[in-house]
Amino acid sequence: MKSGTRRASLVWTFIPMILALNIPAIAHAQPAPICTRDGSYEPASDIYREVELHQLGIAVSIPENYRAMERQNWSVLILHPDDFDWLQCLSRGGIGGGGYYYEEIALVEPDPSMLDMREQAMWTVGHRRNRDGSRSPGASTTIPYQQGSLQGYIVTSETGTSAVFLGPANNSEQLIRVSAACDCEVHLEDITDLLGRIRLF
């Protein structure tokens, strides 16, 4: 206790001296927060709420406890609440790592170098490098999809970790891209379930 009291009195002695000499006090850098997830994921709610994404011209129904996060490129991530909080922590300068499941909705431009929309869809899940150094699209399956006003193609990756839909957006020359991705296995039903909850304006 004595040493602690003395240390405190010394600190208070030095502060007036620093102010009197007009010497700026040195600010100690605060350590970056550690961003973690507790691992006890609550299940997705059985109750859904509709989120209108006017910048994309769509509305999507998401579980009531899930969150939508707009990114700088105007795309929107649909996230489990624990993953949302974790990404918010990282965006504030926190430290952490690890994969997570997410769904993303974005508008993209048609690629004039592609023969058609089907070919562009096949490249949305990456590529593989051939022995001669050339590249091939990374899609393992490509299937046509149509439900309501949504029509286009669904592709799944060779790694099994992503599935993407690509199709025309309403009243726009752009394309709507809907993705489900993870560092785990992603199933075709993950993307078709999401597409069934999307409504174009």
Backbone as a chain_set.jsonl record, in Angstrom:
{"seq": "MKSGTRRASLVWTFIPMILALNIPAIAHAQPAPICTRDGSYEPASDIYREVELHQLGIAVSIPENYRAMERQNWSVLILHPDDFDWLQCLSRGGIGGGGYYYEEIALVEPDPSMLDMREQAMWTVGHRRNRDGSRSPGASTTIPYQQGSLQGYIVTSETGTSAVFLGPANNSEQLIRVSAACDCEVHLEDITDLLGRIRLF", "coords": {"N": [[0.825, -1.198, 0.0], [1.946, 1.204, 0.723], [3.931, 1.753, -1.215], [2.295, 1.992, -3.41], [0.836, 4.305, -2.824], [2.818, 6.193, -2.818], [3.665, 6.12, -5.474], [1.444, 7.138, -6.764], [1.424, 9.768, -5.754], [3.725, 10.773, -6.883], [3.084, 10.788, -9.572], [1.051, 12.727, -9.65], [2.599, 14.875, -8.918], [4.312, 15.263, -11.07], [2.623, 15.955, -13.182], [1.677, 18.733, -12.915], [4.171, 19.935, -13.341], [4.802, 19.279, -15.966], [2.774, 20.638, -17.296], [3.423, 23.226, -16.576], [5.856, 23.622, -17.847], [5.009, 23.579, -20.409], [5.213, 21.336, -22.002], [4.205, 18.881, -24.193], [2.182, 16.213, -23.092], [2.885, 12.749, -23.297], [0.927, 10.608, -25.13], [-0.244, 7.467, -24.393], [-0.481, 4.688, -26.479], [-3.463, 2.972, -26.977], [-4.093, -0.467, -26.555], [-5.135, -2.527, -29.273], [-8.459, -3.741, -29.475], [-9.397, -7.161, -28.865], [-11.078, -9.143, -31.076], [-13.541, -11.431, -30.778], [-15.655, -14.365, -30.98], [-18.232, -15.898, -29.12], [-18.997, -18.449, -29.722], [-21.34, -19.727, -29.06], [-23.705, -19.955, -30.88], [-26.804, -18.526, -31.477], [-29.824, -19.942, -32.78], [-31.191, -19.315, -36.093], [-33.949, -17.136, -36.241], [-37.367, -18.166, -36.38], [-39.126, -16.336, -37.186], [-39.543, -13.932, -39.69], [-38.35, -10.836, -41.079], [-38.899, -8.183, -43.37], [-36.479, -6.538, -45.272], [-35.865, -3.595, -46.897], [-33.87, -2.82, -49.586], [-33.034, -0.225, -51.036], [-31.023, 0.831, -52.646], [-30.301, -1.301, -54.141], [-32.572, -2.048, -55.342], [-34.276, -4.006, -54.364], [-36.121, -6.127, -52.068], [-35.642, -8.106, -49.185], [-36.363, -10.927, -47.215], [-35.319, -11.661, -43.98], [-34.132, -13.649, -41.195], [-35.479, -12.652, -38.045], [-33.591, -12.103, -36.054], [-31.26, -11.687, -37.431], [-28.807, -9.595, -39.137], [-28.404, -6.879, -41.445], [-25.752, -5.636, -43.31], [-24.397, -2.856, -44.838], [-21.965, -2.43, -47.327], [-18.96, -0.668, -48.457], [-18.931, -0.771, -51.205], [-21.537, -0.712, -51.896], [-22.798, -3.147, -51.82], [-24.628, -5.614, -49.895], [-24.377, -7.373, -46.895], [-25.749, -10.23, -45.34], [-26.044, -11.302, -42.13], [-25.336, -13.487, -39.351], [-26.122, -12.528, -35.996], [-23.902, -12.69, -34.162], [-21.697, -12.798, -35.882], [-22.024, -10.359, -37.14], [-21.53, -8.521, -35.022], [-18.859, -9.197, -34.549], [-17.597, -8.461, -36.978], [-18.103, -5.741, -36.878], [-16.508, -5.048, -34.705], [-13.962, -5.584, -35.797], [-13.952, -3.654, -37.822], [-13.61, -1.389, -36.371], [-10.97, -1.343, -35.786], [-10.151, -3.543, -34.384], [-8.578, -6.711, -33.507], [-8.497, -9.877, -34.958], [-9.455, -13.08, -36.313], [-10.595, -15.558, -38.699], [-13.099, -17.62, -40.291], [-16.441, -17.213, -41.632], [-19.966, -17.678, -42.166], [-21.767, -16.136, -44.754], [-24.227, -14.198, -46.51], [-24.587, -12.441, -49.52], [-25.687, -9.62, -51.356], [-25.58, -7.913, -54.376], [-25.117, -5.4, -56.931], [-23.814, -5.719, -60.154], [-21.749, -4.982, -63.001], [-22.417, -5.93, -66.404], [-20.081, -8.059, -68.038], [-18.3, -7.211, -70.775], [-16.42, -8.768, -72.031], [-17.209, -11.353, -71.889], [-19.005, -14.068, -73.373], [-21.741, -14.386, -72.846], [-24.322, -14.015, -70.293], [-24.387, -16.402, -68.885], [-21.775, -17.41, -69.115], [-20.41, -15.397, -67.708], [-21.491, -15.803, -65.187], [-20.322, -18.252, -64.529], [-17.752, -17.546, -63.874], [-17.961, -16.23, -61.493], [-17.397, -17.595, -59.163], [-14.698, -17.777, -58.882], [-11.603, -19.153, -60.235], [-9.709, -21.732, -61.901], [-6.353, -22.807, -62.363], [-4.88, -23.921, -65.282], [-2.71, -26.521, -66.649], [-1.246, -25.477, -68.746], [-1.029, -22.885, -68.038], [-3.167, -21.283, -68.572], [-6.455, -20.039, -67.633], [-9.462, -21.336, -66.217], [-13.011, -21.173, -65.666], [-14.185, -21.393, -62.266], [-16.475, -22.841, -61.681], [-18.386, -25.647, -60.681], [-20.896, -26.652, -61.139], [-23.515, -25.439, -63.224], [-26.589, -24.051, -63.419], [-29.763, -23.198, -64.854], [-32.025, -20.767, -63.48], [-35.21, -19.76, -62.364], [-37.629, -17.853, -60.812], [-40.486, -16.227, -60.084], [-39.886, -12.839, -60.644], [-37.204, -13.127, -60.805], [-34.577, -14.32, -62.72], [-32.001, -16.277, -64.11], [-28.744, -17.601, -63.631], [-27.486, -20.179, -61.539], [-24.496, -20.955, -59.939], [-22.144, -23.247, -58.568], [-19.212, -23.605, -56.566], [-16.117, -25.366, -57.224], [-14.819, -26.029, -54.904], [-16.843, -26.259, -53.118], [-17.554, -24.335, -51.305], [-18.973, -22.078, -51.883], [-21.818, -20.538, -53.459], [-23.469, -19.009, -56.179], [-25.791, -16.743, -57.577], [-26.631, -15.208, -60.667], [-28.205, -12.703, -62.449], [-30.451, -10.625, -64.474], [-31.113, -7.307, -63.278], [-33.975, -5.428, -62.153], [-35.313, -2.986, -64.341], [-32.809, -1.973, -65.13], [-29.504, -1.895, -66.521], [-27.678, -3.318, -65.209], [-26.533, -6.277, -63.423], [-27.865, -8.523, -61.003], [-26.267, -9.954, -58.284], [-26.24, -12.663, -56.202], [-25.004, -14.194, -53.387], [-23.843, -16.989, -51.467], [-21.594, -17.903, -49.044], [-18.782, -19.453, -47.359], [-16.314, -20.694, -44.972], [-16.844, -23.248, -44.867], [-18.918, -26.024, -45.867], [-21.128, -25.205, -48.462], [-24.438, -25.432, -49.534], [-26.576, -26.097, -52.371], [-29.195, -25.56, -51.712], [-28.929, -23.49, -49.892], [-28.577, -21.155, -51.374], [-30.837, -21.144, -53.044], [-32.874, -20.986, -51.184], [-32.439, -18.421, -50.147], [-32.841, -16.889, -52.483], [-35.545, -17.328, -52.846], [-36.601, -15.627, -51.009], [-36.328, -13.091, -51.894], [-37.447, -10.069, -53.315], [-37.979, -8.203, -56.181], [-38.085, -4.702, -56.804]], "CA": [[0.0, 0.0, 0.0], [2.772, 2.411, 0.787], [4.547, 2.025, -2.513], [1.25, 2.443, -4.317], [0.517, 5.688, -2.486], [3.942, 7.032, -3.248], [3.666, 6.182, -6.926], [0.362, 8.038, -7.141], [1.797, 11.141, -5.442], [4.723, 11.185, -7.865], [2.38, 11.085, -10.829], [0.393, 14.014, -9.514], [3.635, 15.898, -8.833], [4.895, 15.503, -12.382], [1.664, 16.535, -14.116], [1.778, 20.204, -12.941], [5.462, 20.34, -13.891], [4.711, 19.172, -17.427], [1.931, 21.729, -17.76], [4.135, 24.489, -16.383], [6.902, 23.725, -18.858], [4.365, 23.578, -21.72], [5.687, 20.164, -22.754], [3.042, 18.022, -24.425], [2.227, 14.891, -22.471], [2.935, 11.644, -24.249], [-0.275, 9.77, -25.056], [0.062, 6.056, -24.553], [-1.367, 4.028, -27.435], [-4.327, 1.96, -26.398], [-4.005, -1.72, -27.308], [-6.301, -2.826, -30.108], [-9.317, -4.751, -28.845], [-9.415, -8.496, -29.456], [-12.423, -9.445, -31.566], [-13.801, -12.859, -30.69], [-17.05, -14.802, -30.919], [-18.315, -16.846, -28.008], [-19.223, -19.798, -30.238], [-22.681, -20.226, -28.719], [-24.561, -19.319, -31.872], [-28.244, -18.713, -31.363], [-30.366, -20.351, -34.076], [-31.932, -18.305, -36.845], [-35.332, -17.012, -35.796], [-38.41, -18.654, -37.284], [-39.875, -15.155, -37.618], [-38.783, -13.177, -40.682], [-38.709, -9.443, -41.326], [-38.48, -7.758, -44.709], [-35.57, -5.395, -45.318], [-35.85, -2.973, -48.224], [-32.548, -2.344, -49.988], [-33.414, 0.635, -52.165], [-29.889, 1.028, -53.542], [-30.215, -2.483, -54.997], [-33.863, -2.244, -55.983], [-34.874, -5.265, -53.928], [-36.431, -6.351, -50.659], [-35.301, -9.475, -48.822], [-36.801, -11.342, -45.885], [-34.238, -12.288, -43.234], [-34.551, -13.977, -39.828], [-35.643, -11.447, -37.226], [-32.393, -11.821, -35.254], [-30.109, -11.463, -38.313], [-28.523, -8.193, -39.427], [-27.945, -6.528, -42.783], [-24.638, -4.682, -43.239], [-24.048, -2.276, -46.128], [-20.527, -2.267, -47.521], [-18.584, 0.545, -49.184], [-19.217, -0.935, -52.638], [-23.004, -0.719, -51.969], [-23.357, -4.473, -51.619], [-25.188, -5.813, -48.557], [-24.158, -8.678, -46.282], [-26.738, -10.712, -44.389], [-25.151, -11.946, -41.173], [-25.736, -13.9, -38.014], [-25.786, -11.404, -35.103], [-22.554, -12.801, -33.604], [-20.752, -12.423, -36.936], [-22.183, -8.915, -37.341], [-20.796, -7.843, -33.949], [-17.432, -9.475, -34.756], [-17.131, -7.617, -38.078], [-18.114, -4.36, -36.39], [-15.307, -4.904, -33.88], [-12.817, -5.504, -36.71], [-14.0, -2.39, -38.558], [-13.166, -0.334, -35.456], [-9.546, -1.5, -35.532], [-9.874, -4.693, -33.55], [-7.742, -7.783, -34.036], [-9.155, -11.179, -34.908], [-9.42, -13.81, -37.566], [-11.482, -16.708, -38.775], [-14.098, -17.569, -41.348], [-17.828, -17.087, -41.215], [-20.952, -17.828, -43.234], [-22.473, -14.894, -45.058], [-24.96, -14.058, -47.762], [-24.308, -11.105, -50.053], [-26.476, -9.179, -52.498], [-24.871, -6.788, -54.982], [-25.308, -5.113, -58.342], [-22.546, -5.745, -60.885], [-21.86, -4.625, -64.416], [-22.155, -7.017, -67.359], [-18.697, -8.093, -68.518], [-18.351, -7.291, -72.238], [-15.473, -9.76, -72.545], [-17.847, -12.657, -71.806], [-19.935, -14.351, -74.464], [-23.101, -14.156, -72.388], [-24.464, -13.966, -68.841], [-24.055, -17.728, -68.351], [-20.316, -17.493, -68.969], [-20.008, -14.516, -66.622], [-21.856, -16.463, -63.937], [-19.37, -19.332, -64.255], [-16.513, -16.976, -63.332], [-18.2, -15.533, -60.229], [-16.897, -18.386, -58.028], [-13.249, -17.933, -58.996], [-11.066, -19.845, -61.406], [-8.641, -22.698, -61.668], [-5.214, -22.639, -63.256], [-4.599, -25.124, -66.063], [-1.286, -26.857, -66.758], [-0.593, -24.601, -69.723], [-1.017, -21.537, -67.501], [-4.432, -20.6, -68.83], [-7.424, -20.126, -66.549], [-10.814, -21.8, -66.514], [-13.922, -20.784, -64.583], [-14.163, -22.316, -61.128], [-17.791, -23.403, -61.403], [-18.522, -27.1, -60.853], [-22.21, -26.835, -61.754], [-24.186, -24.219, -63.681], [-27.962, -24.425, -63.725], [-30.658, -22.052, -65.006], [-32.934, -20.567, -62.345], [-36.251, -18.761, -62.555], [-38.707, -17.838, -59.831], [-41.044, -14.894, -60.105], [-39.183, -11.913, -61.538], [-35.775, -13.46, -60.825], [-34.159, -15.36, -63.645], [-30.577, -16.216, -64.395], [-28.008, -18.858, -63.469], [-26.839, -20.485, -60.262], [-23.264, -21.736, -60.067], [-21.502, -23.658, -57.315], [-17.765, -23.681, -56.74], [-15.501, -26.686, -57.134], [-14.44, -26.269, -53.516], [-18.045, -26.489, -52.336], [-17.664, -23.327, -50.241], [-19.751, -20.912, -52.312], [-22.817, -20.671, -54.517], [-23.769, -17.659, -56.643], [-26.798, -16.508, -58.615], [-26.412, -14.005, -61.467], [-29.329, -12.474, -63.348], [-30.744, -9.207, -64.723], [-31.823, -6.515, -62.275], [-35.154, -4.746, -62.686], [-35.178, -1.614, -64.863], [-31.397, -1.59, -65.067], [-28.608, -2.678, -67.361], [-26.806, -4.072, -64.329], [-26.92, -7.628, -63.034], [-27.919, -8.75, -59.566], [-25.467, -11.108, -57.864], [-26.613, -13.132, -54.872], [-23.981, -15.179, -53.03], [-23.742, -17.604, -50.145], [-20.211, -18.373, -48.967], [-18.359, -19.844, -46.019], [-15.136, -21.547, -44.947], [-17.435, -24.562, -44.631], [-19.649, -26.483, -47.047], [-22.335, -24.461, -48.83], [-25.3, -26.283, -50.344], [-27.414, -25.419, -53.361], [-30.407, -25.094, -51.027], [-28.637, -22.236, -49.201], [-28.783, -20.025, -52.282], [-32.22, -21.13, -53.532], [-33.708, -20.498, -50.083], [-32.284, -16.973, -50.119], [-33.493, -16.326, -53.674], [-36.988, -17.382, -52.648], [-37.004, -14.564, -50.083], [-35.987, -11.809, -52.513], [-38.48, -9.458, -54.154], [-37.488, -7.052, -56.928], [-39.024, -3.566, -56.859]], "C": [[0.864, 1.255, 0.0], [3.364, 2.745, -0.576], [3.51, 2.513, -3.51], [0.904, 3.895, -4.064], [1.606, 6.626, -2.966], [3.936, 7.193, -4.764], [2.596, 7.159, -7.402], [0.758, 9.49, -6.889], [2.833, 11.653, -6.42], [4.066, 11.561, -9.18], [1.736, 12.452, -10.759], [1.387, 15.154, -9.377], [4.141, 16.272, -10.214], [3.914, 16.182, -13.334], [1.709, 18.06, -14.115], [3.086, 20.688, -13.535], [5.422, 20.305, -15.411], [3.898, 20.32, -17.985], [2.665, 23.057, -17.655], [5.201, 24.696, -17.447], [6.351, 23.728, -20.276], [4.901, 22.457, -22.612], [4.506, 19.229, -22.954], [3.228, 16.665, -23.763], [2.185, 13.815, -23.537], [1.698, 10.769, -24.058], [0.118, 8.323, -25.301], [-0.958, 5.408, -25.484], [-2.176, 2.941, -26.734], [-4.199, 0.672, -27.205], [-5.282, -1.971, -28.085], [-7.138, -3.901, -29.431], [-9.225, -6.087, -29.584], [-10.857, -8.833, -29.816], [-12.617, -10.959, -31.576], [-15.301, -13.108, -30.747], [-17.146, -15.908, -29.885], [-18.605, -18.276, -28.457], [-20.583, -20.376, -29.913], [-23.704, -19.545, -29.62], [-26.038, -19.595, -31.579], [-28.798, -19.107, -32.733], [-31.073, -19.197, -34.773], [-33.388, -18.315, -36.4], [-36.284, -17.603, -36.839], [-39.266, -17.506, -37.799], [-38.99, -14.334, -38.552], [-39.284, -11.734, -40.748], [-38.16, -9.041, -42.689], [-37.631, -6.499, -44.613], [-35.553, -4.861, -46.742], [-34.472, -2.379, -48.492], [-32.729, -1.504, -51.25], [-32.263, 0.819, -53.145], [-29.72, -0.149, -54.499], [-31.533, -2.765, -55.72], [-34.556, -3.534, -55.585], [-35.306, -5.163, -52.476], [-36.137, -7.816, -50.38], [-35.803, -9.754, -47.408], [-35.664, -12.092, -45.209], [-34.754, -12.669, -41.851], [-34.526, -12.735, -38.943], [-34.39, -11.095, -36.433], [-31.142, -11.612, -36.108], [-29.981, -9.979, -38.636], [-28.082, -8.037, -40.876], [-26.891, -5.437, -42.659], [-24.308, -4.176, -44.645], [-22.546, -2.057, -46.205], [-20.242, -1.031, -48.367], [-18.865, 0.442, -50.674], [-20.72, -1.055, -52.906], [-23.607, -2.114, -51.907], [-23.824, -4.597, -50.175], [-24.913, -7.238, -48.109], [-25.308, -8.99, -45.339], [-26.014, -11.641, -43.434], [-25.879, -12.411, -39.922], [-25.337, -12.788, -37.051], [-24.4, -11.484, -34.485], [-21.497, -12.396, -34.624], [-20.829, -10.929, -37.224], [-21.383, -8.144, -36.287], [-19.289, -8.015, -34.121], [-16.868, -8.589, -35.868], [-17.131, -6.141, -37.685], [-16.885, -4.08, -35.537], [-14.072, -4.765, -34.761], [-12.784, -4.167, -37.437], [-13.55, -1.216, -37.694], [-11.698, -0.502, -35.059], [-9.189, -2.667, -34.65], [-9.056, -5.748, -34.265], [-8.489, -9.102, -33.89], [-9.075, -11.84, -36.264], [-10.378, -14.976, -37.526], [-12.493, -16.53, -39.877], [-15.5, -17.439, -40.77], [-18.728, -17.285, -42.424], [-21.626, -16.482, -43.476], [-23.224, -15.037, -46.376], [-24.783, -12.624, -48.227], [-25.187, -10.845, -51.266], [-25.812, -7.93, -53.059], [-25.344, -6.591, -56.418], [-23.939, -5.073, -59.012], [-22.808, -5.393, -62.342], [-21.699, -5.871, -65.293], [-20.715, -6.93, -67.874], [-18.705, -8.256, -70.04], [-17.394, -8.311, -72.83], [-16.063, -11.176, -72.53], [-18.834, -12.834, -72.959], [-21.364, -14.031, -74.069], [-23.126, -14.167, -70.856], [-24.106, -15.309, -68.202], [-22.554, -17.861, -68.138], [-19.838, -16.597, -67.836], [-20.336, -15.137, -65.274], [-20.839, -17.528, -63.558], [-18.071, -18.818, -63.647], [-16.707, -16.324, -61.964], [-17.675, -16.3, -59.02], [-15.397, -18.656, -58.157], [-12.847, -18.698, -60.242], [-10.055, -20.895, -60.97], [-7.565, -22.485, -62.739], [-4.928, -23.966, -63.966], [-3.09, -25.346, -66.19], [-0.546, -25.941, -67.727], [-0.566, -23.141, -69.261], [-2.294, -20.752, -67.749], [-5.384, -20.793, -67.652], [-8.77, -20.614, -67.069], [-11.721, -21.393, -65.374], [-14.0, -21.855, -63.503], [-15.499, -22.948, -60.798], [-17.787, -24.912, -61.621], [-19.871, -27.442, -61.454], [-22.773, -25.474, -62.135], [-25.588, -24.616, -64.1], [-28.802, -23.167, -63.908], [-31.622, -21.984, -63.822], [-33.946, -19.507, -62.72], [-37.316, -18.937, -61.486], [-39.227, -16.424, -59.738], [-40.313, -14.025, -61.102], [-37.68, -12.159, -61.577], [-35.517, -14.569, -61.835], [-32.693, -15.17, -63.99], [-29.952, -17.586, -64.224], [-27.464, -18.959, -62.045], [-25.608, -21.32, -60.545], [-22.763, -22.098, -58.672], [-20.025, -23.85, -57.577], [-17.269, -25.116, -56.635], [-15.119, -27.035, -55.7], [-15.643, -26.559, -52.623], [-18.286, -25.453, -51.25], [-18.439, -22.086, -50.668], [-20.733, -21.303, -53.406], [-23.274, -19.265, -54.874], [-24.881, -17.705, -57.672], [-26.447, -15.218, -59.342], [-27.567, -13.877, -62.444], [-29.596, -10.993, -63.523], [-31.46, -8.558, -63.548], [-32.995, -5.814, -62.939], [-34.806, -3.342, -63.164], [-33.742, -1.108, -64.811], [-30.599, -2.457, -66.037], [-27.651, -3.514, -66.522], [-27.37, -5.464, -64.059], [-26.971, -7.703, -61.517], [-27.167, -10.038, -59.26], [-25.826, -11.432, -56.417], [-25.694, -14.291, -54.515], [-24.234, -15.746, -51.641], [-22.357, -18.229, -50.078], [-19.808, -18.614, -47.524], [-16.994, -20.514, -46.136], [-15.571, -22.975, -44.608], [-18.189, -24.956, -45.905], [-20.917, -25.659, -47.238], [-23.141, -25.322, -49.791], [-26.126, -25.448, -51.315], [-28.668, -24.845, -52.7], [-30.17, -23.779, -50.293], [-28.937, -21.039, -50.103], [-30.213, -19.987, -52.796], [-33.186, -20.662, -52.44], [-33.641, -18.977, -49.998], [-32.994, -16.322, -51.302], [-35.008, -16.328, -53.521], [-37.51, -16.318, -51.721], [-36.694, -13.171, -50.613], [-37.134, -11.355, -53.409], [-37.875, -8.241, -54.843], [-38.534, -5.954, -56.913], [-39.543, -3.392, -58.272]], "O": [[0.537, 2.246, -0.653], [3.3, 3.888, -1.028], [3.807, 3.353, -4.359], [0.697, 4.648, -5.015], [1.332, 7.72, -3.46], [4.177, 8.286, -5.275], [2.822, 7.921, -8.342], [0.466, 10.358, -7.712], [2.833, 12.837, -6.757], [4.451, 12.539, -9.821], [1.852, 13.249, -11.69], [1.052, 16.297, -9.691], [4.372, 17.446, -10.503], [4.344, 16.923, -14.218], [1.772, 18.658, -15.189], [3.121, 21.742, -14.17], [5.949, 21.202, -16.069], [4.256, 20.912, -19.002], [2.548, 23.911, -18.533], [5.423, 25.82, -17.897], [7.107, 23.862, -21.239], [5.025, 22.621, -23.826], [3.869, 18.825, -21.981], [4.29, 16.049, -23.861], [1.518, 13.967, -24.561], [1.452, 10.255, -22.967], [0.745, 8.005, -26.312], [-2.164, 5.567, -25.294], [-1.638, 2.11, -26.001], [-4.198, 0.723, -28.435], [-6.378, -1.666, -27.615], [-6.598, -4.859, -28.878], [-9.0, -6.119, -30.794], [-11.744, -8.809, -28.962], [-11.93, -11.675, -32.303], [-16.108, -12.192, -30.586], [-16.257, -16.753, -29.781], [-18.476, -19.213, -27.668], [-20.946, -21.425, -30.446], [-24.463, -18.679, -29.185], [-26.458, -20.745, -31.452], [-28.285, -18.644, -33.752], [-31.498, -18.232, -34.137], [-33.982, -19.376, -36.207], [-36.019, -17.538, -38.039], [-40.042, -17.678, -38.739], [-37.827, -14.072, -38.243], [-40.457, -11.447, -40.51], [-37.096, -9.498, -43.105], [-38.008, -5.525, -43.962], [-35.26, -5.598, -47.684], [-33.975, -1.55, -47.729], [-32.598, -1.995, -52.371], [-32.492, 0.951, -54.348], [-29.077, -0.021, -55.541], [-31.594, -3.621, -56.603], [-35.33, -4.097, -56.36], [-34.916, -4.246, -51.752], [-36.357, -8.672, -51.237], [-35.68, -8.912, -46.518], [-35.107, -13.035, -45.772], [-35.72, -12.074, -41.375], [-33.654, -11.878, -39.083], [-34.143, -9.92, -36.163], [-30.063, -11.382, -35.561], [-30.917, -9.205, -38.438], [-27.473, -8.934, -41.459], [-27.108, -4.431, -41.982], [-23.981, -4.963, -45.533], [-21.931, -1.559, -45.261], [-21.156, -0.423, -48.925], [-19.021, 1.464, -51.342], [-21.133, -1.449, -53.996], [-24.83, -2.247, -51.94], [-23.46, -3.782, -49.328], [-25.179, -8.193, -48.839], [-25.784, -8.111, -44.621], [-25.436, -12.644, -43.852], [-26.878, -11.831, -39.496], [-24.304, -12.152, -37.262], [-23.763, -10.448, -34.296], [-20.518, -11.732, -34.282], [-19.812, -10.301, -37.52], [-20.643, -7.219, -36.623], [-18.525, -7.083, -33.868], [-15.782, -8.029, -35.721], [-16.26, -5.382, -38.11], [-16.288, -3.007, -35.63], [-13.221, -3.915, -34.5], [-11.71, -3.603, -37.647], [-13.157, -0.171, -38.214], [-11.236, 0.126, -34.106], [-8.047, -2.781, -34.206], [-8.865, -5.686, -35.479], [-9.043, -9.403, -32.833], [-8.67, -11.219, -37.247], [-10.904, -15.341, -36.474], [-12.721, -15.416, -40.348], [-15.702, -17.546, -39.56], [-18.308, -17.087, -43.564], [-22.005, -15.782, -42.537], [-22.902, -15.871, -47.222], [-24.824, -11.695, -47.42], [-25.404, -11.729, -52.095], [-25.514, -6.994, -52.317], [-25.899, -7.5, -57.035], [-23.01, -4.458, -58.489], [-23.93, -5.494, -62.838], [-20.925, -6.767, -64.957], [-20.204, -5.836, -68.115], [-19.074, -9.316, -70.545], [-17.528, -8.686, -73.994], [-15.475, -12.096, -73.1], [-19.417, -11.867, -73.449], [-22.119, -13.469, -74.863], [-22.089, -14.311, -70.208], [-23.575, -15.342, -67.092], [-22.11, -18.364, -67.106], [-18.952, -16.988, -67.076], [-19.561, -15.017, -64.325], [-20.528, -17.689, -62.378], [-17.363, -19.569, -62.976], [-15.733, -15.908, -61.336], [-17.521, -15.714, -57.948], [-14.885, -19.636, -57.615], [-13.633, -18.868, -61.174], [-9.614, -20.927, -59.821], [-7.844, -22.047, -63.855], [-4.758, -25.001, -63.323], [-2.296, -24.46, -65.875], [0.639, -25.664, -67.547], [-0.131, -22.262, -70.004], [-2.478, -19.671, -67.19], [-5.135, -21.622, -66.776], [-9.157, -20.34, -68.205], [-11.269, -21.275, -64.235], [-13.897, -23.051, -63.778], [-15.646, -23.54, -59.729], [-17.254, -25.402, -62.616], [-19.988, -28.415, -62.199], [-22.536, -24.479, -61.45], [-25.768, -25.416, -65.018], [-28.593, -22.176, -63.208], [-31.986, -23.006, -63.24], [-33.603, -18.486, -63.315], [-37.836, -20.034, -61.282], [-38.492, -15.514, -59.354], [-40.134, -14.405, -62.259], [-36.958, -11.474, -62.302], [-36.159, -15.619, -61.805], [-32.212, -14.047, -64.14], [-30.531, -18.602, -64.61], [-27.045, -17.972, -61.44], [-25.669, -22.286, -61.306], [-22.942, -21.34, -57.719], [-19.627, -24.215, -58.683], [-17.92, -25.97, -56.033], [-15.099, -28.208, -55.329], [-15.486, -27.047, -51.504], [-19.122, -25.658, -50.37], [-18.551, -21.136, -49.894], [-20.519, -22.249, -54.164], [-23.45, -18.422, -53.994], [-24.916, -18.587, -58.53], [-26.017, -14.247, -58.719], [-27.879, -14.815, -63.178], [-29.029, -10.177, -62.796], [-32.306, -9.177, -62.902], [-33.002, -5.627, -64.155], [-34.096, -2.601, -62.483], [-33.497, 0.053, -64.485], [-30.969, -3.594, -66.333], [-26.898, -4.327, -67.059], [-28.505, -5.783, -64.411], [-26.209, -7.024, -60.828], [-27.394, -11.073, -59.887], [-25.728, -10.584, -55.531], [-25.611, -15.267, -55.26], [-24.768, -15.071, -50.762], [-21.983, -19.001, -50.96], [-20.398, -18.066, -46.594], [-16.554, -20.862, -47.232], [-14.781, -23.79, -44.132], [-18.089, -24.264, -46.918], [-21.681, -25.443, -46.297], [-22.597, -25.875, -50.747], [-26.344, -24.255, -51.106], [-29.144, -23.775, -53.08], [-31.116, -23.019, -50.087], [-29.484, -20.033, -49.651], [-30.765, -18.901, -52.973], [-34.194, -20.02, -52.732], [-34.661, -18.317, -49.801], [-33.676, -15.311, -51.136], [-35.681, -15.425, -54.017], [-38.72, -16.109, -51.635], [-36.785, -12.186, -49.879], [-37.711, -12.143, -54.158], [-37.327, -7.355, -54.187], [-39.731, -6.23, -56.997], [-40.343, -2.493, -58.529]]}, "num_chains": 1, "name": "protein.A"}
